[in-house]
Amino acid sequence: MANVTVIAPAKAESTIHKIRCAAYCRVSSSSEDQLHSYAAQVKFYGEKFNDSDNEELIDIYADEGITGTSADKRTEFQRLIRDCKRGKIDRIYTKSLSRFARNTKECLNTVRLLRELGITIIFEKENIDTAKNTDELMITIMGGLAQEESTSISQNMRWSVRKRMENGSFVQSVPPYGYVKKDEKLAVDPETSEIVKDIFRMYLGGVGTNTIAQLLNDRGILTGMYHKKWNHKIVKYILSNEKYIGDSLMQKTYKTETLPMIQKRNHGEYDQYYVENTHEAIISRADFQKVREMLSMSASKFHRESNGKHILGSMIKCGECGSTYKRKCNNGKYYWSCIEHDLSSQNCNSKPVAEEAIMQAFTSLCNKLIQHYKEILLPLRRNLQELNMRKFSGNTKVLDIRKDMADFKEQRHVIARLRKRGFLDEKKYNEKLIEIESKMAKLDRELKKHTKTDSEDETLEHLDVLIDCFESQSSIMSGFNEKLFGMIVEKVIVRNNMLEFSLISGIVFKEKI
Protein backbone atom coordinates (compact mmCIF):
# COMPACT_ATOMS: atom_id res chain seq x y z
CA MET A 1 0.00 0.00 0.00
CA ALA A 2 1.38 3.46 -0.87
CA ASN A 3 2.55 5.74 1.98
CA VAL A 4 0.73 9.09 2.27
CA THR A 5 2.80 11.86 3.88
CA VAL A 6 0.11 14.55 3.89
CA ILE A 7 -1.69 15.29 7.18
CA ALA A 8 -5.46 15.67 6.80
CA PRO A 9 -7.02 18.70 8.57
CA ALA A 10 -9.28 18.21 11.55
CA LYS A 11 -13.02 18.06 11.00
CA ALA A 12 -15.11 21.15 11.55
CA GLU A 13 -16.24 21.52 15.14
CA SER A 14 -19.15 23.87 14.64
CA THR A 15 -22.51 23.40 12.96
CA ILE A 16 -23.84 26.02 10.54
CA HIS A 17 -27.47 26.72 11.40
CA LYS A 18 -28.43 29.38 8.84
CA ILE A 19 -29.02 28.56 5.19
CA ARG A 20 -25.98 29.84 3.30
CA CYS A 21 -27.22 31.78 0.28
CA ALA A 22 -25.56 33.18 -2.83
CA ALA A 23 -26.93 35.67 -5.36
CA TYR A 24 -26.13 35.51 -9.06
CA CYS A 25 -26.62 38.65 -11.20
CA ARG A 26 -25.90 39.21 -14.88
CA VAL A 27 -26.52 41.81 -17.55
CA SER A 28 -26.19 41.01 -21.23
CA SER A 29 -25.14 44.37 -22.68
CA SER A 30 -23.37 47.58 -21.72
CA SER A 31 -26.33 49.94 -22.17
CA GLU A 32 -27.23 52.41 -19.42
CA ASP A 33 -30.47 50.57 -18.56
CA GLN A 34 -28.65 47.30 -18.18
CA LEU A 35 -25.88 49.00 -16.21
CA HIS A 36 -28.51 50.29 -13.80
CA SER A 37 -29.96 46.79 -13.63
CA TYR A 38 -26.55 45.34 -12.76
CA ALA A 39 -25.93 47.88 -9.98
CA ALA A 40 -29.50 47.51 -8.69
CA GLN A 41 -29.25 43.72 -8.51
CA VAL A 42 -25.99 43.87 -6.55
CA LYS A 43 -27.44 46.44 -4.16
CA PHE A 44 -30.74 44.55 -3.75
CA TYR A 45 -29.11 41.23 -2.86
CA GLY A 46 -26.62 42.98 -0.62
CA GLU A 47 -29.50 44.25 1.54
CA LYS A 48 -31.95 41.35 1.15
CA PHE A 49 -30.51 39.15 3.91
CA ASN A 50 -29.64 41.78 6.51
CA ASP A 51 -32.60 41.01 8.79
CA SER A 52 -33.12 37.34 7.96
CA ASP A 53 -33.21 34.88 10.85
CA ASN A 54 -32.77 31.70 8.81
CA GLU A 55 -30.63 32.80 5.82
CA GLU A 56 -27.23 34.45 5.47
CA LEU A 57 -25.63 35.86 2.33
CA ILE A 58 -22.29 34.23 1.62
CA ASP A 59 -21.38 36.11 -1.55
CA ILE A 60 -22.70 37.97 -4.61
CA TYR A 61 -21.60 36.69 -8.01
CA ALA A 62 -22.05 39.26 -10.78
CA ASP A 63 -21.11 39.00 -14.47
CA GLU A 64 -21.32 42.11 -16.60
CA GLY A 65 -21.64 43.02 -20.25
CA ILE A 66 -21.12 39.57 -21.82
CA THR A 67 -23.16 37.04 -23.74
CA GLY A 68 -25.46 34.71 -21.86
CA THR A 69 -25.60 31.92 -24.44
CA SER A 70 -22.78 30.01 -22.77
CA ALA A 71 -21.40 29.79 -19.23
CA ASP A 72 -17.79 29.42 -20.43
CA LYS A 73 -17.02 33.15 -20.48
CA ARG A 74 -18.95 34.02 -17.33
CA THR A 75 -16.13 34.03 -14.81
CA GLU A 76 -18.37 34.83 -11.84
CA PHE A 77 -20.80 32.05 -12.82
CA GLN A 78 -17.89 29.62 -12.93
CA ARG A 79 -16.73 30.86 -9.52
CA LEU A 80 -20.27 30.27 -8.20
CA ILE A 81 -20.26 26.67 -9.44
CA ARG A 82 -16.80 26.06 -7.96
CA ASP A 83 -17.93 27.39 -4.57
CA CYS A 84 -21.01 25.18 -4.74
CA LYS A 85 -18.81 22.12 -5.32
CA ARG A 86 -16.66 23.17 -2.37
CA GLY A 87 -19.67 23.11 -0.07
CA LYS A 88 -19.86 26.86 0.63
CA ILE A 89 -23.46 27.37 -0.55
CA ASP A 90 -26.89 25.85 0.19
CA ARG A 91 -29.20 28.05 -1.91
CA ILE A 92 -28.85 30.36 -4.95
CA TYR A 93 -31.06 33.36 -5.70
CA THR A 94 -31.23 34.82 -9.19
CA LYS A 95 -33.56 37.34 -10.82
CA SER A 96 -34.79 35.18 -13.69
CA LEU A 97 -34.05 32.19 -15.91
CA SER A 98 -32.78 34.47 -18.68
CA ARG A 99 -30.25 35.99 -16.24
CA PHE A 100 -29.07 32.53 -15.20
CA ALA A 101 -28.77 30.88 -18.64
CA ARG A 102 -30.06 31.16 -22.20
CA ASN A 103 -29.14 27.63 -23.15
CA THR A 104 -31.79 25.13 -22.03
CA LYS A 105 -29.48 22.12 -22.00
CA GLU A 106 -26.81 23.94 -20.04
CA CYS A 107 -29.39 25.33 -17.63
CA LEU A 108 -30.87 21.91 -16.89
CA ASN A 109 -27.45 20.30 -16.53
CA THR A 110 -26.45 22.99 -14.03
CA VAL A 111 -29.71 22.62 -12.08
CA ARG A 112 -29.28 18.85 -11.91
CA LEU A 113 -25.65 19.15 -10.86
CA LEU A 114 -26.57 21.56 -8.06
CA ARG A 115 -29.48 19.37 -7.00
CA GLU A 116 -27.08 16.43 -6.65
CA LEU A 117 -24.99 18.65 -4.38
CA GLY A 118 -28.09 19.46 -2.32
CA ILE A 119 -28.24 23.07 -3.58
CA THR A 120 -31.48 24.70 -4.73
CA ILE A 121 -32.03 27.69 -7.01
CA ILE A 122 -34.76 30.31 -6.63
CA PHE A 123 -35.74 32.00 -9.92
CA GLU A 124 -37.62 35.00 -8.54
CA LYS A 125 -39.34 36.32 -11.67
CA GLU A 126 -40.75 32.93 -12.68
CA ASN A 127 -41.37 31.92 -9.04
CA ILE A 128 -39.52 28.64 -9.58
CA ASP A 129 -37.85 26.74 -6.77
CA THR A 130 -35.73 23.81 -8.01
CA ALA A 131 -36.32 22.04 -4.70
CA LYS A 132 -39.68 21.07 -6.20
CA ASN A 133 -39.34 18.36 -8.85
CA THR A 134 -42.34 19.62 -10.79
CA ASP A 135 -40.51 22.83 -11.59
CA GLU A 136 -38.09 21.08 -13.98
CA LEU A 137 -40.78 21.16 -16.69
CA MET A 138 -41.17 24.93 -16.15
CA ILE A 139 -37.41 25.38 -16.43
CA THR A 140 -37.41 23.48 -19.73
CA ILE A 141 -40.23 25.60 -21.17
CA MET A 142 -38.92 28.97 -19.97
CA GLY A 143 -35.33 28.09 -20.87
CA GLY A 144 -36.45 27.03 -24.37
CA LEU A 145 -38.18 30.36 -24.94
CA ALA A 146 -35.11 32.26 -23.78
CA GLN A 147 -32.94 30.12 -26.06
CA GLU A 148 -35.15 30.82 -29.09
CA GLU A 149 -34.98 34.56 -28.41
CA SER A 150 -31.21 34.46 -28.01
CA THR A 151 -30.74 32.42 -31.21
CA SER A 152 -32.91 34.79 -33.24
CA ILE A 153 -31.08 37.88 -31.99
CA SER A 154 -27.68 36.29 -32.62
CA GLN A 155 -28.56 35.26 -36.19
CA ASN A 156 -29.77 38.78 -37.05
CA MET A 157 -26.64 40.34 -35.59
CA ARG A 158 -24.41 37.85 -37.43
CA TRP A 159 -26.03 38.68 -40.79
CA SER A 160 -25.60 42.42 -40.17
CA VAL A 161 -21.95 42.05 -39.21
CA ARG A 162 -21.10 39.97 -42.29
CA LYS A 163 -22.74 42.49 -44.61
CA ARG A 164 -20.62 45.26 -43.10
CA MET A 165 -17.52 43.08 -43.48
CA GLU A 166 -18.27 42.55 -47.16
CA ASN A 167 -18.50 46.27 -47.90
CA GLY A 168 -15.53 47.13 -45.66
CA SER A 169 -17.50 49.30 -43.22
CA PHE A 170 -17.25 46.99 -40.20
CA VAL A 171 -15.37 48.35 -37.18
CA GLN A 172 -14.86 46.07 -34.19
CA SER A 173 -16.63 47.20 -31.03
CA VAL A 174 -13.46 47.26 -28.92
CA PRO A 175 -10.61 49.07 -30.72
CA PRO A 176 -7.20 47.37 -30.67
CA TYR A 177 -4.58 48.70 -28.27
CA GLY A 178 -3.15 51.92 -29.69
CA TYR A 179 -6.44 53.06 -31.22
CA VAL A 180 -9.68 54.69 -30.08
CA LYS A 181 -13.05 54.92 -31.79
CA LYS A 182 -14.06 58.33 -33.15
CA ASP A 183 -17.22 58.72 -35.20
CA GLU A 184 -17.42 54.90 -35.47
CA LYS A 185 -13.94 54.74 -37.03
CA LEU A 186 -10.50 53.78 -35.73
CA ALA A 187 -8.24 56.70 -34.84
CA VAL A 188 -4.68 56.61 -33.49
CA ASP A 189 -4.43 57.20 -29.76
CA PRO A 190 -1.38 59.45 -29.20
CA GLU A 191 -0.50 57.87 -25.84
CA THR A 192 -0.95 54.12 -26.31
CA SER A 193 0.25 54.14 -29.94
CA GLU A 194 3.71 55.06 -28.62
CA ILE A 195 3.66 51.88 -26.56
CA VAL A 196 2.85 49.90 -29.72
CA LYS A 197 5.82 51.53 -31.47
CA ASP A 198 8.05 50.68 -28.49
CA ILE A 199 6.97 47.03 -28.67
CA PHE A 200 7.87 46.77 -32.35
CA ARG A 201 11.18 48.63 -31.81
CA MET A 202 12.17 46.33 -28.95
CA TYR A 203 11.31 43.16 -30.85
CA LEU A 204 13.19 44.30 -33.95
CA GLY A 205 16.11 45.04 -31.62
CA GLY A 206 16.23 41.44 -30.43
CA VAL A 207 14.21 41.68 -27.21
CA GLY A 208 11.98 38.63 -26.65
CA THR A 209 8.23 38.77 -26.06
CA ASN A 210 8.50 37.66 -22.41
CA THR A 211 11.08 40.37 -21.67
CA ILE A 212 9.00 43.01 -23.45
CA ALA A 213 5.98 42.07 -21.32
CA GLN A 214 8.05 42.29 -18.13
CA LEU A 215 9.45 45.72 -19.11
CA LEU A 216 5.96 47.08 -19.77
CA ASN A 217 4.69 45.71 -16.44
CA ASP A 218 7.67 47.28 -14.65
CA ARG A 219 6.72 50.64 -16.16
CA GLY A 220 3.18 50.26 -14.77
CA ILE A 221 1.55 50.34 -18.22
CA LEU A 222 -1.97 48.91 -18.45
CA THR A 223 -3.00 46.67 -21.33
CA GLY A 224 -6.55 47.98 -21.60
CA MET A 225 -10.02 46.83 -20.53
CA TYR A 226 -9.61 43.07 -20.48
CA HIS A 227 -6.05 42.55 -19.23
CA LYS A 228 -4.32 44.10 -16.25
CA LYS A 229 -0.81 42.79 -16.90
CA TRP A 230 1.18 42.13 -20.04
CA ASN A 231 2.29 38.65 -21.02
CA HIS A 232 4.06 37.18 -24.03
CA LYS A 233 0.77 36.22 -25.71
CA ILE A 234 -0.55 39.80 -25.69
CA VAL A 235 2.78 41.12 -26.99
CA LYS A 236 2.81 38.51 -29.77
CA TYR A 237 -0.79 39.39 -30.69
CA ILE A 238 0.17 43.05 -31.14
CA LEU A 239 3.24 42.12 -33.21
CA SER A 240 1.13 40.02 -35.57
CA ASN A 241 -1.94 42.28 -35.85
CA GLU A 242 -2.38 43.79 -39.33
CA LYS A 243 -4.39 46.66 -37.82
CA TYR A 244 -1.12 48.44 -37.04
CA ILE A 245 -0.26 48.89 -40.74
CA GLY A 246 -3.71 50.35 -41.42
CA ASP A 247 -5.31 47.19 -42.86
CA SER A 248 -8.17 45.05 -41.56
CA LEU A 249 -8.57 41.29 -41.84
CA MET A 250 -12.21 40.66 -41.04
CA GLN A 251 -13.81 37.51 -39.66
CA LYS A 252 -10.68 36.03 -38.10
CA THR A 253 -13.05 34.19 -35.79
CA TYR A 254 -16.67 33.12 -35.95
CA LYS A 255 -19.39 31.83 -33.64
CA THR A 256 -21.17 28.55 -34.20
CA GLU A 257 -24.81 28.92 -35.22
CA THR A 258 -26.20 26.42 -32.73
CA LEU A 259 -26.25 26.75 -28.97
CA PRO A 260 -24.06 26.82 -27.06
CA MET A 261 -22.43 29.35 -29.41
CA ILE A 262 -18.68 28.81 -29.36
CA GLN A 263 -16.10 31.29 -30.62
CA LYS A 264 -13.74 29.50 -33.03
CA ARG A 265 -10.75 30.45 -35.13
CA ASN A 266 -11.75 30.74 -38.79
CA HIS A 267 -9.74 28.17 -40.76
CA GLY A 268 -11.74 28.54 -43.96
CA GLU A 269 -15.20 27.73 -42.65
CA TYR A 270 -16.31 31.28 -43.58
CA ASP A 271 -15.04 33.89 -46.02
CA GLN A 272 -12.48 36.36 -44.71
CA TYR A 273 -12.21 39.91 -46.00
CA TYR A 274 -8.85 41.71 -46.16
CA VAL A 275 -9.26 45.44 -46.69
CA GLU A 276 -6.25 47.73 -47.09
CA ASN A 277 -5.95 51.27 -45.72
CA THR A 278 -9.10 51.17 -43.61
CA HIS A 279 -7.54 53.52 -41.04
CA GLU A 280 -4.32 55.33 -40.11
CA ALA A 281 -1.25 53.11 -39.63
CA ILE A 282 1.02 53.10 -36.58
CA ILE A 283 3.76 50.80 -37.95
CA SER A 284 5.39 50.84 -41.39
CA ARG A 285 4.73 47.91 -43.69
CA ALA A 286 8.47 47.19 -43.96
CA ASP A 287 8.88 46.85 -40.17
CA PHE A 288 5.72 44.76 -39.89
CA GLN A 289 7.01 42.34 -42.54
CA LYS A 290 10.39 42.02 -40.74
CA VAL A 291 8.60 41.23 -37.49
CA ARG A 292 6.41 38.66 -39.21
CA GLU A 293 9.49 36.87 -40.56
CA MET A 294 11.14 36.93 -37.11
CA LEU A 295 7.99 35.52 -35.47
CA SER A 296 7.86 32.74 -38.07
CA MET A 297 11.49 31.78 -37.41
CA SER A 298 10.90 31.84 -33.64
CA ALA A 299 7.81 29.62 -33.93
CA SER A 300 9.69 27.12 -36.09
CA LYS A 301 12.54 26.93 -33.56
CA PHE A 302 10.13 26.47 -30.66
CA HIS A 303 8.32 23.67 -32.51
CA ARG A 304 11.58 21.80 -33.12
CA GLU A 305 12.68 22.18 -29.48
CA SER A 306 9.34 21.28 -27.94
CA ASN A 307 9.00 18.14 -30.06
CA GLY A 308 12.21 16.78 -28.53
CA LYS A 309 11.12 17.12 -24.88
CA HIS A 310 10.55 13.87 -22.99
CA ILE A 311 7.60 13.48 -20.60
CA LEU A 312 10.05 12.88 -17.71
CA GLY A 313 12.28 15.80 -18.66
CA SER A 314 12.88 18.26 -15.75
CA MET A 315 10.52 16.16 -13.58
CA ILE A 316 13.06 13.91 -11.82
CA LYS A 317 15.06 15.44 -8.96
CA CYS A 318 17.90 14.06 -6.87
CA GLY A 319 17.01 13.52 -3.22
CA GLU A 320 20.66 13.85 -2.21
CA CYS A 321 21.86 17.05 -3.92
CA GLY A 322 18.62 18.48 -5.37
CA SER A 323 19.85 18.50 -8.97
CA THR A 324 17.75 17.54 -11.97
CA TYR A 325 18.15 14.17 -13.68
CA LYS A 326 18.95 13.90 -17.38
CA ARG A 327 18.24 11.11 -19.83
CA LYS A 328 21.05 8.88 -21.10
CA CYS A 329 21.24 5.84 -23.35
CA ASN A 330 23.48 2.83 -22.68
CA ASN A 331 23.42 -0.27 -24.88
CA GLY A 332 19.99 0.60 -26.25
CA LYS A 333 18.45 1.12 -22.78
CA TYR A 334 17.51 4.50 -21.34
CA TYR A 335 18.49 5.67 -17.87
CA TRP A 336 18.05 8.87 -15.86
CA SER A 337 21.09 10.18 -14.06
CA CYS A 338 21.72 13.09 -11.65
CA ILE A 339 23.52 15.91 -13.50
CA GLU A 340 25.96 16.46 -10.63
CA HIS A 341 26.74 12.74 -10.37
CA ASP A 342 27.25 12.64 -14.11
CA LEU A 343 29.86 15.40 -13.86
CA SER A 344 31.68 13.65 -11.02
CA SER A 345 30.73 10.84 -8.66
CA GLN A 346 32.40 12.87 -5.88
CA ASN A 347 29.75 15.60 -6.29
CA CYS A 348 26.85 13.20 -5.64
CA ASN A 349 26.59 9.52 -4.77
CA SER A 350 23.17 8.93 -6.32
CA LYS A 351 22.92 6.17 -8.90
CA PRO A 352 21.21 6.22 -12.30
CA VAL A 353 17.66 4.87 -12.50
CA ALA A 354 16.33 2.83 -15.40
CA GLU A 355 13.57 4.63 -17.29
CA GLU A 356 11.53 1.42 -17.35
CA ALA A 357 11.73 1.19 -13.52
CA ILE A 358 10.35 4.73 -13.16
CA MET A 359 7.45 3.98 -15.46
CA GLN A 360 6.70 0.68 -13.71
CA ALA A 361 6.71 2.43 -10.32
CA PHE A 362 4.22 5.02 -11.56
CA THR A 363 1.99 2.31 -13.04
CA SER A 364 2.09 0.41 -9.74
CA LEU A 365 1.16 3.57 -7.80
CA CYS A 366 -1.78 4.28 -10.12
CA ASN A 367 -3.11 0.74 -9.79
CA LYS A 368 -3.06 1.04 -5.99
CA LEU A 369 -4.99 4.31 -6.17
CA ILE A 370 -7.50 2.86 -8.64
CA GLN A 371 -8.30 0.19 -6.06
CA HIS A 372 -8.06 2.32 -2.89
CA TYR A 373 -8.76 5.98 -3.81
CA LYS A 374 -12.01 5.87 -1.80
CA GLU A 375 -10.09 5.12 1.41
CA ILE A 376 -7.29 7.63 0.69
CA LEU A 377 -8.56 10.59 -1.36
CA LEU A 378 -12.25 10.89 -0.45
CA PRO A 379 -11.74 11.29 3.35
CA LEU A 380 -9.00 13.85 2.71
CA ARG A 381 -11.25 15.83 0.40
CA ARG A 382 -14.15 15.71 2.87
CA ASN A 383 -12.01 17.00 5.76
CA LEU A 384 -10.55 19.82 3.65
CA GLN A 385 -14.04 20.81 2.49
CA GLU A 386 -15.34 20.98 6.06
CA LEU A 387 -12.39 23.11 7.13
CA ASN A 388 -12.95 25.42 4.18
CA MET A 389 -16.65 25.78 5.03
CA ARG A 390 -15.83 26.73 8.61
CA LYS A 391 -13.36 29.40 7.51
CA PHE A 392 -15.70 30.91 4.93
CA SER A 393 -18.98 31.02 6.87
CA GLY A 394 -19.86 34.39 8.37
CA ASN A 395 -16.94 36.22 6.74
CA THR A 396 -18.75 39.54 6.28
CA LYS A 397 -15.53 41.38 5.41
CA VAL A 398 -15.21 39.32 2.24
CA LEU A 399 -18.76 40.22 1.23
CA ASP A 400 -18.10 43.93 1.84
CA ILE A 401 -15.04 43.82 -0.40
CA ARG A 402 -17.04 42.07 -3.13
CA LYS A 403 -19.66 44.85 -2.94
CA ASP A 404 -16.97 47.55 -3.19
CA MET A 405 -15.49 45.82 -6.24
CA ALA A 406 -18.94 45.77 -7.85
CA ASP A 407 -19.20 49.54 -7.24
CA PHE A 408 -15.87 50.15 -8.97
CA LYS A 409 -16.96 48.00 -11.93
CA GLU A 410 -19.99 50.24 -12.21
CA GLN A 411 -17.78 53.35 -12.11
CA ARG A 412 -15.64 51.89 -14.89
CA HIS A 413 -18.74 51.54 -17.08
CA VAL A 414 -19.83 55.09 -16.30
CA ILE A 415 -16.53 56.73 -17.33
CA ALA A 416 -16.47 54.63 -20.50
CA ARG A 417 -19.95 55.98 -21.27
CA LEU A 418 -18.86 59.57 -20.56
CA ARG A 419 -15.82 59.23 -22.82
CA LYS A 420 -17.93 57.85 -25.66
CA ARG A 421 -20.32 60.83 -25.40
CA GLY A 422 -17.49 63.35 -25.33
CA PHE A 423 -17.89 64.45 -21.70
CA LEU A 424 -14.46 63.06 -20.81
CA ASP A 425 -11.34 63.59 -22.93
CA GLU A 426 -8.89 60.73 -23.42
CA LYS A 427 -6.38 62.00 -20.87
CA LYS A 428 -8.97 62.43 -18.12
CA TYR A 429 -10.48 59.04 -18.97
CA ASN A 430 -7.10 57.28 -18.66
CA GLU A 431 -6.42 59.02 -15.34
CA LYS A 432 -9.80 57.91 -13.97
CA LEU A 433 -9.38 54.37 -15.35
CA ILE A 434 -5.93 54.01 -13.76
CA GLU A 435 -7.33 55.29 -10.46
CA ILE A 436 -10.22 52.79 -10.53
CA GLU A 437 -8.00 49.88 -11.59
CA SER A 438 -5.57 50.77 -8.81
CA LYS A 439 -8.34 50.72 -6.20
CA MET A 440 -9.68 47.42 -7.55
CA ALA A 441 -6.18 45.91 -7.41
CA LYS A 442 -5.89 47.07 -3.79
CA LEU A 443 -9.24 45.49 -2.95
CA ASP A 444 -8.17 42.30 -4.68
CA ARG A 445 -5.03 42.15 -2.52
CA GLU A 446 -7.13 42.82 0.57
CA LEU A 447 -9.55 40.08 -0.47
CA LYS A 448 -6.70 37.57 -0.68
CA LYS A 449 -5.59 38.51 2.84
CA HIS A 450 -9.05 37.83 4.23
CA THR A 451 -9.69 34.68 2.19
CA LYS A 452 -6.89 32.42 3.27
CA THR A 453 -8.77 29.60 1.57
CA ASP A 454 -7.08 30.12 -1.80
CA SER A 455 -4.57 27.31 -1.19
CA GLU A 456 -7.29 25.02 0.18
CA ASP A 457 -9.50 25.82 -2.83
CA GLU A 458 -6.68 24.89 -5.21
CA THR A 459 -6.02 21.71 -3.24
CA LEU A 460 -9.70 20.77 -3.48
CA GLU A 461 -9.67 21.34 -7.23
CA HIS A 462 -6.58 19.17 -7.60
CA LEU A 463 -8.10 16.47 -5.39
CA ASP A 464 -11.18 16.51 -7.64
CA VAL A 465 -8.91 15.95 -10.65
CA LEU A 466 -7.18 13.03 -8.94
CA ILE A 467 -10.48 11.47 -7.85
CA ASP A 468 -11.94 11.85 -11.36
CA CYS A 469 -8.83 10.26 -12.90
CA PHE A 470 -8.91 7.14 -10.75
CA GLU A 471 -12.70 6.89 -10.54
CA SER A 472 -12.94 6.80 -14.34
CA GLN A 473 -10.55 3.83 -14.62
CA SER A 474 -12.64 0.69 -15.14
CA SER A 475 -9.67 -1.66 -14.67
CA ILE A 476 -6.06 -1.64 -13.55
CA MET A 477 -3.44 -0.22 -15.92
CA SER A 478 -1.31 -2.61 -17.93
CA GLY A 479 1.40 -0.08 -18.75
CA PHE A 480 2.71 3.47 -18.36
CA ASN A 481 0.12 6.18 -19.13
CA GLU A 482 2.02 9.23 -20.39
CA LYS A 483 -1.04 11.50 -20.47
CA LEU A 484 -2.01 10.65 -16.88
CA PHE A 485 1.56 11.19 -15.69
CA GLY A 486 1.68 14.67 -17.23
CA MET A 487 -1.70 15.51 -15.72
CA ILE A 488 -1.18 14.55 -12.08
CA VAL A 489 2.58 14.44 -11.32
CA GLU A 490 4.45 17.60 -10.32
CA LYS A 491 7.87 16.02 -9.67
CA VAL A 492 9.62 12.74 -8.83
CA ILE A 493 12.37 12.62 -6.20
CA VAL A 494 14.89 9.77 -6.20
CA ARG A 495 16.00 8.61 -2.72
CA ASN A 496 18.21 5.48 -2.74
CA ASN A 497 15.90 2.62 -3.82
CA MET A 498 12.74 4.71 -3.46
CA LEU A 499 10.82 7.10 -5.74
CA GLU A 500 8.69 9.87 -4.22
CA PHE A 501 5.88 10.95 -6.56
CA SER A 502 4.64 14.45 -5.68
CA LEU A 503 1.15 14.77 -7.13
CA ILE A 504 -1.03 17.81 -7.65
CA SER A 505 -2.76 18.80 -4.38
CA GLY A 506 0.50 18.28 -2.45
CA ILE A 507 0.13 14.56 -1.77
CA VAL A 508 3.33 12.49 -1.86
CA PHE A 509 3.38 8.73 -2.53
CA LYS A 510 6.43 6.47 -2.28
CA GLU A 511 7.21 3.48 -4.48
CA LYS A 512 10.16 1.08 -4.31
CA ILE A 513 12.35 0.52 -7.37
Secondary structure, DSSP 8 states (H G I E B T S, - for coil): ---B---------S---SEEEEEEEE-SS-SHHHHHHHHHHHHHHHHHTTT-SSEEEEEEEEE-SS-SS-STT-HHHHHHHHHHHTT--SEEEES-HHHH-S-HHHHHHHHHHHHHTT-EEEETTTTEETTSTTHHHHHHHHHHHHHHHHHHHHHHHHHHHHHHHHTT----SS--TTEEEETTEEEE-TTHHHHHHHHHHHHHTT--HHHHHHHHHHTT----SS-SS--HHHHHHHHT-GGGGT-EEE-SEEE-SSSS--EEE-SSSS--EEESSSS--SS-HHHHHHHHHHHHHHHHHHHHHHHT--TTTTTEEETTT--BEEEEEETTEEEEEEHHHHH-TTT-----EEHHHHHHHHHHHHHHHHHHHHHHHHHHHHHHHHHHHHHHTT-HHHHHHHHHHHHHHHHHHHHHHHHHTTSS-HHHHHHHHHHHHHHHHHHHHHHHHH-TTHHHHHHHHHHHHHHHHHHS-SS--SS--HHHHHHHEEEEEEETTEEEEEETTS-EEEEE-
